[in-house]
Amino acid sequence: MSNNILVDYYEQFKQAAIGMNLSVPANDPTIYIVNKRQQEAVAAMNGGPRKYSHWSFGKNADFFHHGKRIYFCDLMAMGIEPRAFMPYDFSLGGQLFFLAYFLALNDFVSHNRAWFNVPDDVWDRSRTNSERISQYRNDDAIGYEKVEHVLTAAHAMRYQCSHSALWGDKTCDLLEETIFASTVLENWQKDILRIVHDEWKWLLPRIETKLMMAGYASFFATRIVEAAGVSDDLFAQCRQAHEETVAFPKPGSLNLQQIGSVLFEAIDSNYGREALFHARDTMHDVTFVARFLDQKIAQENSLFSWSPAPGDEHEEIYLVAERIRITDISDERGWKKVSDRFIECLGYAPNLPVRIVKTPDTEGRLVLLHTYQGKVFEPKMLRGALELMYSLWKIPIEVIIATKKGVIRHTYDRKNGFRIRDF
């Protein structure tokens, strides 16, 4: 398909979006047509192709968790220079659906308050960050391994970042505190921590609103195409692309596009378009699901909760019947528990926030406090995180967990390694 045809349809879609009271980009997007391998690389780097591409651990981890299903919202980025990455093997209808999806996604990030502090020059910053990382990597006095280690340590703390401004969370900012309070870091190490911290200002809203973004864009994409008056044949192709996007996943997994789209359809049908726009503007995934997921939707979409079979609690397992147990289904008695479990998996809910108590205290320790909220740190994971943090501070680190039964202290220092003590 020629670029001129795409441009013509994009202009029609913009007018259709405006007619639905959606915002459109001030500048037209740059759209890259990429193959499957390039799609995976872009998705693994969170939609930023100029990100520090040598960081193999991060790319492998992202690819492991996301699998090979590449969602549209993973391949788009907004800002002054919006860009998107279109799979080369899309049909004409699929390409048009992609353009409409992009416009709907742009409207969401233009209005949702989680995105208000995202810098408009995110792409230029990403490019500059990549160049700085490459300089450090190629510096004989620093080298690849040292850069890789600092990046890995920074990303071990990335969830304890400054998202407090978004929703009133008082979680401390460990990355920022490490930059300003650690006495052993060299300037290049602090610069790498700043780079990770800067990029997480862009990535945090994506995590907080991923379900809403995907569902909102899916909800409006076919409506934009239909309002633009494309031919019946092209509209049928767009509908097919939409159905593939919101298809039921295999048992035991979730398609956020499908769940999000169903919830927005329910809001539009039951409360009207103004209520839908209000949700778009003011909510994130956790509050969105808590407010609008009901038994009817949970049951119609076959939602259930499960846990590993005894003996498998600390293993990464796939949904194999012999290795799991169904704990609740979406009937009258169990749907609320299913909903609560779903919410626990969204946004920052899976992560355990801590705040800094002393940096350092009178004994030269970095002391962190976690208020117990029903979930505990996995010792193996916490040990790895504390080892990495120690490499940036070079002082003993202690995590205090206050529970109803008492206090648990996780400590790490060079002499004794990792220890757990109950009081």
HELIX and SHEET records of a PDB file:
HELIX    1   1 ASN A    3  GLY A   19  1                                  17    
HELIX    2   2 LYS A   36  ALA A   44  1                                   9    
HELIX    3   3 SER A   56  HIS A   66  1                                  11    
HELIX    4   4 PHE A   72  LEU A   75  5                                   4    
HELIX    5   5 LEU A   92  HIS A  111  1                                  20    
HELIX    6   6 ARG A  113  TRP A  115  5                                   3    
HELIX    7   7 VAL A  122  ASN A  138  1                                  17    
HELIX    8   8 TYR A  144  ALA A  156  1                                  13    
HELIX    9   9 SER A  164  TRP A  167  1                                   4    
HELIX   10  10 LEU A  174  ALA A  181  1                                   8    
HELIX   11  11 ASN A  187  GLU A  208  1                                  22    
HELIX   12  12 LYS A  210  ALA A  227  1                                  18    
HELIX   13  13 ASP A  232  THR A  245  1                                  14    
HELIX   14  14 LEU A  256  ASN A  270  1                                  15    
HELIX   15  15 ARG A  273  THR A  282  1                                  10    
HELIX   16  16 ASP A  285  PHE A  292  1                                   8    
HELIX   17  17 GLN A  295  GLU A  300  1                                   6    
HELIX   18  18 ALA A  321  ARG A  323  5                                   3    
HELIX   19  19 TRP A  335  GLU A  344  1                                  10    
HELIX   20  20 PRO A  379  TRP A  393  1                                  15    
SHEET    1   A 3 THR A  30  VAL A  34  0                                        
SHEET    2   A 3 ARG A  83  PRO A  87  1                                        
SHEET    3   A 3 MET A  76  ALA A  77 -1                                        
SHEET    1   B 2 PHE A 304  PRO A 308  0                                        
SHEET    2   B 2 ILE A 324  ILE A 329 -1                                        
SHEET    1   C 5 ARG A 355  LYS A 358  0                                        
SHEET    2   C 5 LEU A 366  THR A 371 -1                                        
SHEET    3   C 5 ILE A 397  THR A 403  1                                        
SHEET    4   C 5 GLY A 406  ASP A 413 -1                                        
SHEET    5   C 5 GLY A 417  ASP A 422 -1                                        
END                                                                             
